[in-house]
Amino acid sequence: MNCSSADAIKKSQERSKKYGVDFANAKNAILPEYELRQHRQRKEYFLQDIYPTLEHLAHFLKPSHAIVSVSDPSGIIIESIGDPKFLKDAEKIHVQNGACWSEEIRGTNSAGTVSIERKTLAVVGKDHYLEPHHMLYCIGSPIFDPSGNLLAVLNVSGYSDLYQPSLLQFTDAIARKIENRMLLCQADPQIVISLLPKENADKQALLSLNQHGHLIGANREALHLLNLKKLSPQEMHISELLMNSEQLLQGTVNESVVHLHKPSQEDSRFLASTLIDTRPRSTSFSKIEKKPIRKTKISRYSFQDLYGKDKAFQSALQIAKRAAATDYTIMITGESGTGKEMVSQAVHNASPRAEQPFVALNCGGITKSLMESELFGYEPGAFTGAKQSGHAGVFERANGGTLLLDEIAELPMEIQIALLRVLQDFQVTRVGGTKPKEIDVRIITATHTELWKKVQDGSFREDLFYRLQGIHVELPPLRERTDRLQYAFRLLKDIQSELNVSTLILSNCAQQLIENYTWPGNVRQLVSALREAAFLSQNSIINFHCFPTYIRTHFTQMDQSAESALEELENEAILKAMQKTDGNISQSARLLGIGRTTLYRKLKKLKYPI
């Protein structure tokens, strides 16, 4: 135990004595079931997000008879999984869901003490304040949200005589990985910047900025570099923190040197790079105004961005490319997640209207009462709550360009009638207005349902169907595409950049999963699953157990046999040898005790870049 940890344990013991902690009182500090549900509901999305990590960690610790648990900042254990035998023994001292392990209740322990100290600690055997807890080792690591607020504590617990000091750094690394993933996977458009201090290039600071260049997230290293405990509620622009930040905001910098813009640290130098940029491509920044300057065009994808070797998919793209050169209405069909909006944007970018606006409206995501005003706009004072300046509808905003009406089958019947009228004379009249406005818009529709069946059952107008049908582009579901695995390899290259790793390789079992799973969420689901699997991989090889639980649960026939488990170990050994020798085939083969030809063959099977 280092001095810092020893000091933290000593301070905790003193606090525990002051609290008058007693085991007789502690054993009753367990929440009733309904209160535990409330605690879990408050962390529901967080728990769903990290559960695959907990499961993977518990599987990794299985040989050491340990468990993994998560406690909230108040010390309540809200989730615990792991070795059944240890769980049973630990329940005797109330290591269980719903039990409160705050310092005030149970004295020095990982969950409660880490919540106070806000750093990773190991509490081993007699470090625990209460004697019944001496059977335990507990390692706790804080998990902070992207704003720097304590969200939870990750705990690893086991029998004290099985404690390994290396678990401390390992648990800390997992907690930081969870934090970084939360920051990288925020739903709102963002740009994530990586900063590496030149004098200590093993600690990567991550900053997340919104579309306006304001700081919306930072990991622990970044907060430390900026001398912040957590983000301020007042928005802070990146130019207030970093000099020469304009080039980073453009999202085009792979690596450059920037200066920290603080009087006390003017000489600090960093290697800076852009990791992720999910902003609309048209967003640019002005350092002086600190406001985004938007172009009207917001379509991000071109046909060059759409990968597909599958014949059915290629055929659909060929039709879309030919249709792009015309002004015909296009209907794109396909299951959810097959890439309908990406194709529609590619059509727009390949059309004569490419420099004009591209506007998309999800017809299934707007209430019936707002649909008309969203489509056609409204005049000032048209209804209660209306903007005093009025509001342009999507037809007006897309004038001269392309309008995508996604989930067109969800349009209410009365709106269908109004839409048909617009498509007949290409004029719109705002809600509350009397004067029609001429519009020039190319229409693309998209739907995951069989629209003709909707016509037949009377829920969609037949005359509107004929007006919208135009050129039909049908996207095949991922399960029917023959290029699933090649597509996964391509996606991994992007994920490598997102996670800032040099190599990601799918194990044979993982490749079989991708080839044989039905992928009901299609490309969208594949991207999400690969991101999670890559994040959870302990090294550069992504194996079957890295994939989300819900996929593995519905794909039990792929569970690893002894033979495939040995193959996974062999693959890991090969990768470690290649990393150790910086990719030298001859040296790696000698380390592994195999011939160069054999190693080439195995690397080729792994799809390792040679």
C-alpha positions in Angstrom: 0.0 0.0 0.0 1.4 3.4 -1.0 1.5 6.3 1.4 -1.4 8.0 -0.2 -3.6 4.9 0.2 -2.3 4.3 3.8 -3.2 7.9 4.7 -6.7 7.5 3.2 -7.3 4.3 5.2 -6.0 5.9 8.4 -8.3 8.9 8.0 -11.2 6.6 7.3 -10.5 4.6 10.5 -10.5 7.8 12.5 -13.8 8.8 10.9 -15.3 5.4 11.6 -14.4 5.6 15.3 -15.9 9.1 15.5 -19.2 7.7 13.9 -19.3 5.0 16.5 -19.7 2.3 13.8 -21.1 -1.0 15.2 -21.8 -4.3 13.4 -25.0 -4.8 15.4 -26.5 -1.6 13.8 -24.8 -2.2 10.4 -26.5 -5.5 9.8 -29.9 -3.9 9.8 -29.0 -1.2 7.2 -30.6 -3.0 4.2 -33.2 -1.3 2.0 -36.6 -2.8 1.6 -37.3 -4.2 -1.9 -39.4 -1.2 -3.1 -36.7 1.3 -2.0 -34.0 -0.7 -3.8 -36.0 -0.6 -6.9 -36.2 3.2 -6.7 -32.4 3.4 -6.3 -31.9 1.1 -9.3 -34.4 3.1 -11.4 -32.5 6.3 -10.8 -29.4 4.5 -12.3 -31.4 2.4 -14.8 -29.7 3.7 -18.0 -26.2 3.6 -16.4 -26.7 0.0 -15.2 -27.9 -1.1 -18.6 -24.9 0.5 -20.2 -22.2 -1.0 -17.9 -23.8 -4.4 -17.3 -21.9 -6.1 -20.1 -18.7 -4.7 -18.6 -19.6 -6.0 -15.2 -20.4 -9.4 -16.7 -17.1 -9.5 -18.6 -15.2 -8.5 -15.5 -16.9 -11.1 -13.4 -16.1 -13.8 -16.0 -12.4 -12.6 -15.9 -12.3 -12.9 -12.1 -14.1 -16.2 -11.9 -10.9 -18.2 -11.2 -10.2 -16.0 -8.1 -13.7 -16.5 -6.6 -14.4 -12.8 -6.6 -17.5 -10.7 -7.2 -18.1 -7.3 -8.9 -20.5 -4.8 -7.5 -21.7 -1.3 -8.1 -22.7 1.1 -5.3 -24.2 4.5 -5.6 -22.5 7.6 -3.9 -24.5 7.0 -0.7 -23.0 3.5 -0.4 -26.0 1.4 -1.4 -25.1 -1.7 -3.4 -27.3 -1.6 -6.5 -25.8 -4.5 -8.5 -23.5 -7.4 -7.7 -22.5 -10.5 -9.8 -19.8 -13.1 -9.6 -18.7 -16.2 -7.9 -21.8 -18.0 -6.3 -19.8 -19.4 -3.4 -18.3 -16.1 -2.4 -21.7 -14.3 -2.9 -23.2 -16.8 -0.4 -20.5 -16.3 2.1 -20.5 -12.5 1.7 -24.3 -12.4 2.3 -23.6 -13.4 5.9 -21.9 -10.0 6.4 -24.5 -8.3 4.1 -22.5 -7.8 0.9 -25.7 -7.9 -1.1 -28.0 -5.7 -3.2 -29.7 -3.0 -1.1 -27.2 -3.1 1.7 -25.8 0.3 2.7 -21.9 0.3 2.9 -21.4 4.0 3.7 -18.6 4.8 6.1 -21.1 6.0 8.7 -22.8 2.6 8.7 -20.0 0.1 8.1 -16.8 2.0 8.7 -13.8 1.7 6.5 -14.7 -0.2 3.3 -14.2 0.3 -0.5 -17.7 1.5 -1.3 -18.1 4.0 1.5 -14.5 5.2 1.7 -14.0 5.7 -2.0 -17.2 7.8 -2.1 -15.5 10.2 0.3 -11.9 10.0 -0.9 -12.9 10.0 -4.6 -9.9 7.8 -5.6 -9.2 4.1 -6.2 -8.5 2.3 -2.9 -7.9 -1.3 -1.7 -9.3 -2.2 1.7 -7.8 -5.6 2.6 -8.5 -7.7 5.6 -7.9 -5.8 8.8 -8.0 -2.5 6.9 -11.8 -2.9 7.3 -13.0 -1.2 10.5 -15.5 -3.9 11.5 -14.0 -7.3 12.5 -16.5 -9.5 10.6 -15.3 -7.8 7.4 -11.7 -8.9 7.9 -12.4 -11.9 5.7 -12.7 -9.5 2.7 -10.5 -7.7 0.3 -12.4 -4.9 -1.4 -11.1 -2.7 -4.2 -13.2 0.4 -5.0 -12.8 2.8 -7.9 -14.9 5.9 -8.4 -16.9 6.4 -11.7 -17.4 10.0 -12.6 -19.9 11.2 -15.2 -18.6 13.5 -18.1 -19.2 16.6 -16.0 -17.0 15.2 -13.1 -19.8 14.3 -10.7 -19.5 11.0 -8.8 -21.9 8.6 -10.4 -21.1 5.3 -8.7 -18.3 3.2 -7.2 -17.0 0.0 -9.0 -16.1 -2.6 -6.4 -14.2 -5.9 -6.7 -14.4 -8.1 -3.6 -13.1 -11.5 -2.6 -11.5 -13.5 0.1 -8.7 -11.5 1.8 -6.1 -14.3 1.4 -6.6 -14.2 -2.4 -5.9 -10.5 -2.8 -3.5 -9.6 -5.6 -2.1 -6.0 -5.6 -2.3 -5.9 -9.4 -6.1 -5.9 -9.1 -5.9 -2.3 -7.8 -4.6 -0.9 -11.1 -6.8 -3.2 -13.1 -10.0 -2.0 -11.3 -9.0 1.6 -11.7 -8.4 1.0 -15.5 -11.8 -0.5 -15.9 -13.5 2.4 -14.1 -11.7 4.9 -16.3 -12.6 2.9 -19.4 -16.3 3.1 -18.4 -16.0 6.9 -17.8 -14.3 7.4 -21.2 -16.9 5.3 -23.0 -19.7 7.4 -21.4 -18.0 10.5 -22.7 -17.3 9.2 -26.1 -20.8 7.8 -26.6 -22.9 10.9 -25.6 -26.0 11.1 -27.7 -25.7 14.8 -28.6 -23.5 15.9 -31.5 -20.0 16.5 -30.2 -16.3 16.7 -31.0 -13.9 14.8 -28.7 -10.4 16.1 -28.4 -7.5 14.1 -27.0 -4.6 15.9 -25.2 -1.4 14.1 -24.3 1.1 16.1 -22.2 4.4 15.9 -24.0 6.3 15.2 -20.8 4.0 12.4 -19.7 2.5 10.9 -22.9 0.9 7.9 -21.2 -2.0 9.8 -19.7 -4.7 10.8 -22.2 -7.0 13.7 -21.4 -10.3 13.8 -23.2 -12.4 16.9 -23.8 -15.9 16.8 -25.3 -17.3 19.9 -27.0 -20.7 20.7 -28.3 -21.5 22.1 -31.7 -20.8 25.6 -30.4 -17.4 24.7 -29.1 -18.4 24.8 -25.4 -17.0 22.2 -23.0 -19.6 19.5 -22.2 -17.5 16.7 -20.9 -14.0 15.8 -19.6 -12.4 12.8 -18.1 -10.3 12.8 -14.9 -7.0 13.5 -16.7 -8.5 16.5 -18.5 -10.1 17.9 -15.3 -6.7 17.6 -13.6 -4.9 19.3 -16.5 -7.4 22.2 -16.4 -7.2 22.4 -12.6 -11.0 21.7 -12.3 -12.8 19.5 -9.9 -15.8 19.3 -12.2 -17.3 21.3 -15.0 -18.9 24.6 -14.2 -22.7 25.0 -14.9 -21.6 28.1 -16.8 -20.6 27.2 -20.4 -16.9 27.5 -21.0 -15.6 27.9 -24.6 -12.6 25.9 -25.7 -10.8 29.1 -26.8 -10.8 30.2 -23.1 -8.8 27.1 -22.2 -6.5 26.3 -25.2 -4.7 28.6 -27.6 -4.8 27.7 -31.3 -8.0 25.7 -30.7 -9.5 26.7 -34.1 -7.7 24.0 -36.0 -9.0 21.4 -33.4 -12.6 22.6 -33.9 -12.4 22.1 -37.6 -12.0 18.4 -36.8 -9.2 17.9 -39.4 -6.2 17.8 -37.1 -4.6 14.4 -36.6 -1.9 15.7 -34.3 -0.6 19.2 -33.4 0.9 21.0 -30.5 -1.2 23.4 -28.5 -0.6 25.6 -25.4 -2.7 25.6 -22.3 -4.2 29.1 -22.0 -3.7 29.7 -18.3 -1.2 32.3 -16.9 0.3 29.8 -14.5 0.8 27.2 -17.2 1.6 29.1 -20.4 4.6 26.9 -21.2 2.6 23.6 -21.0 2.7 21.8 -24.3 0.4 19.0 -25.5 0.0 16.6 -28.4 -3.6 17.2 -29.5 -5.8 15.2 -31.8 -9.5 14.9 -32.8 -10.8 11.5 -31.8 -14.5 11.8 -32.7 -16.6 14.4 -34.5 -20.3 13.6 -34.7 -21.3 17.2 -35.6 -23.0 17.9 -38.9 -20.2 18.3 -41.4 -21.4 21.8 -42.3 -20.7 23.1 -38.7 -17.8 25.5 -38.5 -16.6 27.9 -35.8 -15.7 31.5 -35.4 -13.3 32.0 -32.5 -14.4 35.6 -32.0 -18.2 35.1 -32.1 -18.0 31.6 -30.5 -21.2 30.7 -32.4 -21.6 28.1 -35.2 -21.9 29.3 -38.7 -24.2 26.9 -40.4 -24.6 26.2 -44.1 -28.0 25.1 -45.3 -26.7 21.7 -46.4 -26.6 19.1 -43.6 -26.2 15.9 -45.5 -23.1 14.1 -44.3 -23.0 10.9 -46.4 -22.0 10.3 -50.1 -22.1 7.1 -52.0 -18.4 6.7 -51.3 -19.3 6.4 -47.6 -21.6 3.5 -48.2 -19.8 0.2 -48.1 -21.3 -3.0 -49.6 -20.0 -6.0 -51.6 -23.3 -7.8 -51.4 -25.0 -8.0 -54.8 -28.5 -7.0 -53.6 -27.1 -4.0 -51.8 -24.9 -3.0 -54.8 -27.9 -3.3 -57.0 -29.9 -1.0 -54.7 -27.1 1.6 -54.7 -26.9 1.5 -58.5 -30.6 2.3 -58.8 -30.1 5.1 -56.2 -27.1 6.6 -58.1 -29.1 6.6 -61.4 -32.1 8.1 -59.7 -29.9 10.8 -58.1 -29.2 12.3 -61.5 -32.9 12.9 -62.1 -35.5 14.9 -60.1 -37.8 11.9 -59.7 -39.4 11.1 -56.3 -37.6 8.2 -54.6 -39.1 5.7 -52.1 -36.5 3.9 -50.0 -37.7 0.8 -48.2 -35.9 -1.5 -45.8 -36.0 -2.6 -42.2 -35.0 -0.2 -39.4 -31.2 0.2 -39.3 -30.5 -0.7 -42.9 -29.3 2.8 -43.8 -32.2 4.5 -45.4 -31.3 8.0 -44.3 -27.7 7.5 -45.3 -28.7 6.5 -48.8 -31.1 9.5 -49.0 -28.3 11.8 -48.1 -26.0 10.2 -50.7 -28.7 10.7 -53.3 -28.9 14.4 -52.4 -25.1 14.8 -52.5 -25.0 13.2 -55.9 -27.8 15.2 -57.4 -27.9 18.6 -59.1 -29.4 19.9 -55.8 -26.3 19.0 -53.8 -25.4 22.6 -52.8 -29.0 23.3 -51.7 -30.6 22.3 -48.3 -31.2 18.7 -47.3 -33.9 18.5 -44.6 -35.2 15.3 -42.9 -38.4 14.8 -41.0 -39.3 11.7 -39.0 -43.0 11.4 -39.5 -43.2 8.9 -36.7 -41.5 11.0 -34.2 -43.9 14.0 -34.2 -47.3 14.2 -32.4 -50.4 14.4 -34.6 -51.2 17.9 -33.3 -47.8 19.3 -34.4 -47.4 17.4 -37.7 -49.2 20.0 -39.8 -47.2 23.0 -38.5 -43.9 21.0 -38.8 -44.6 20.2 -42.4 -46.1 23.4 -43.6 -45.1 26.0 -41.0 -47.3 28.5 -39.2 -47.8 32.3 -39.1 -47.2 34.4 -36.0 -50.0 33.9 -33.4 -51.5 31.0 -35.3 -52.0 29.1 -32.0 -51.2 29.4 -28.3 -47.5 29.0 -27.8 -46.6 29.8 -31.4 -43.4 31.9 -32.0 -44.1 35.6 -32.5 -41.9 35.4 -35.6 -43.8 32.4 -37.1 -42.1 29.2 -38.2 -41.1 27.8 -41.6 -42.1 24.2 -42.2 -39.8 21.6 -43.7 -41.0 22.3 -47.2 -40.0 25.9 -47.0 -36.7 25.0 -45.3 -35.9 22.5 -48.0 -36.8 24.8 -50.9 -34.5 24.3 -53.8 -33.1 21.1 -52.2 -34.2 17.7 -51.0 -36.8 16.8 -48.4 -36.7 13.3 -46.7 -40.0 12.2 -45.2 -38.9 9.3 -43.0 -41.4 6.7 -41.7 -43.9 8.1 -44.2 -46.3 5.3 -43.3 -47.0 6.9 -39.9 -48.6 10.0 -41.4 -52.2 10.6 -40.1 -54.9 10.4 -42.8 -55.8 14.1 -42.6 -52.2 15.1 -43.1 -51.9 12.7 -46.0 -54.7 14.7 -47.7 -52.8 18.0 -47.1 -49.6 16.5 -48.3 -51.2 15.2 -51.5 -52.4 18.7 -52.2 -48.9 20.1 -51.8 -47.4 17.5 -54.1 -50.0 18.3 -56.8 -49.3 22.0 -57.1 -46.1 22.4 -55.1 -47.5 25.2 -53.0 -47.7 25.4 -49.2 -49.9 27.5 -47.0 -48.7 28.0 -43.4 -51.1 27.2 -40.5 -53.0 30.4 -39.8 -52.0 31.9 -43.2 -53.9 32.5 -46.4 -51.2 33.1 -49.0 -49.7 30.0 -50.6 -45.9 30.0 -51.2 -44.3 28.3 -54.2 -41.8 25.6 -53.4 -39.3 23.6 -55.4 -38.4 20.4 -53.5 -37.2 16.9 -54.5 -39.1 14.4 -52.3 -37.5 11.2 -50.9 -39.6 9.0 -48.7 -38.5 6.1 -46.5 -40.3 3.4 -44.6 -39.7 0.1 -42.9 -43.2 -1.1 -43.5 -44.9 -2.6 -46.6 -46.7 0.6 -47.7 -48.8 -1.2 -50.3 -50.4 -3.3 -47.5 -51.2 0.0 -45.7 -53.0 1.1 -48.8 -54.9 -2.2 -49.0 -56.0 -2.0 -45.3 -57.2 1.6 -45.9 -54.7 3.4 -43.6 -52.7 5.0 -46.4 -54.2 6.8 -49.4 -53.8 5.0 -52.7 -53.4 8.3 -54.7 -50.7 9.5 -52.4 -48.9 6.2 -52.7 -48.8 6.5 -56.5 -47.6 10.1 -56.1 -44.7 9.1 -53.8 -43.7 5.7 -55.4 -41.4 7.2 -58.1 -38.2 5.2 -58.1 -38.2 2.3 -55.6 -34.9 1.5 -53.8 -35.1 -1.5 -51.5 -32.2 -2.1 -49.0 -31.7 -5.7 -47.9 -31.5 -6.6 -44.2 -28.1 -7.3 -42.8 -28.9 -11.0 -42.2 -29.3 -11.4 -45.9 -26.2 -9.6 -47.0 -23.2 -11.8 -47.9 -20.7 -9.1 -46.9 -21.5 -8.9 -43.2 -18.0 -9.9 -42.1 -16.2 -7.7 -44.5 -18.4 -4.8 -43.4 -17.5 -5.5 -39.8 -13.8 -5.4 -40.6 -14.4 -2.0 -42.3 -16.3 -0.7 -39.2 -13.5 -1.8 -36.9 -11.1 0.6 -38.7 -13.3 3.5 -37.7 -13.7 2.1 -34.1 -9.9 1.9 -33.9 -9.8 5.6 -34.4 -12.6 6.3 -31.9 -10.8 4.3 -29.2 -7.3 5.5 -30.2 -6.0 1.9 -30.6 -3.7 0.6 -33.3 -5.3 -2.8 -34.0 -8.6 -4.5 -33.5 -9.0 -8.1 -34.6 -12.1 -10.4 -34.5 -11.5 -13.8 -33.1 -12.8 -16.8 -35.0 -15.8 -17.2 -32.7 -16.6 -13.5 -33.0 -16.5 -13.8 -36.8 -18.8 -16.8 -36.7 -21.2 -14.8 -34.5 -21.3 -11.9 -37.0 -21.8 -14.4 -39.9 -24.6 -16.3 -38.2 -26.5 -13.9 -35.9 -29.8 -12.6 -37.4 -29.1 -8.9 -36.6 -32.7 -7.7 -36.2 -31.3 -4.1 -35.7 -29.3 -4.4 -38.9 -26.3 -2.1 -39.6 -27.2 0.2 -36.7 -27.1 -2.8 -34.3 -23.9 -4.1 -35.8 -22.1 -0.8 -35.3 -23.3 -0.6 -31.7 -22.4 -4.2 -30.9 -18.9 -3.8 -32.4 -18.3 -0.6 -30.4 -19.2 -2.3 -27.2 -17.2 -5.4 -27.9 -14.1 -3.4 -28.9 -14.4 -1.4 -25.7 -14.7 -4.5 -23.5 -11.8 -6.4 -25.1 -8.9 -6.8 -22.8 -6.5 -6.6 -25.7 -6.7 -6.1 -29.4 -8.6 -9.4 -30.0 -12.4 -9.1 -29.8 -13.8 -12.5 -28.7 -17.3 -13.9 -28.4 -17.7 -12.9 -24.7 -17.0 -9.2 -25.5 -20.3 -8.9 -27.3 -23.5 -7.6 -25.5 -25.3 -10.1 -23.3 -28.6 -9.9 -25.2 -26.8 -11.0 -28.4 -25.0 -13.9 -26.7 -28.1 -15.0 -24.8 -30.0 -15.4 -28.1 -27.1 -17.1 -29.7 -26.2 -19.8 -27.3 -25.1 -22.3 -29.9 -22.0 -20.1 -30.3 -20.9 -20.5 -26.7 -17.3 -21.5 -26.5 -16.2 -25.1 -26.4 -12.9 -26.1 -24.8 -11.4 -26.3 -28.3 -12.5 -22.7 -29.2 -11.3 -21.4 -25.8 -7.9 -22.8 -26.6 -8.0 -21.2 -29.9 -8.7 -17.8 -28.3 -5.7 -18.2 -26.0 -3.5 -19.1 -29.0 -4.7 -16.0 -30.8 -4.0 -13.8 -27.8 -0.4 -15.3 -27.6 0.2 -14.5 -31.3 -1.0 -10.9 -30.9 1.1 -10.3 -27.8 4.2 -11.7 -29.6 3.5 -9.4 -32.6 3.1 -6.4 -30.3 6.3 -7.3 -28.4 8.4 -7.5 -31.6 6.8 -4.5 -33.3 5.3 -6.8 -36.0 8.5 -8.7 -36.8 7.4 -12.0 -38.2 10.7 -13.9 -37.7 11.1 -12.8 -34.1 7.5 -13.5 -33.3 7.7 -17.0 -34.7 10.8 -17.7 -32.6 9.0 -16.4 -29.5 6.0 -18.7 -30.2 8.1 -21.7 -31.2 6.5 -22.1 -34.6 7.7 -21.6 -38.2 7.3 -18.4 -40.2 5.0 -20.1 -42.7 2.7 -21.3 -39.9 2.6 -17.9 -38.3 1.8 -16.2 -41.6 -1.1 -18.7 -42.1 -2.5 -18.0 -38.6 -2.1 -14.2 -39.0 -4.0 -14.4 -42.3 -6.8 -16.4 -40.6 -7.0 -13.6 -38.0 -7.1 -11.0 -40.7 -4.1 -9.4 -39.1 -2.7 -6.5 -41.2 0.7 -7.7 -42.4 
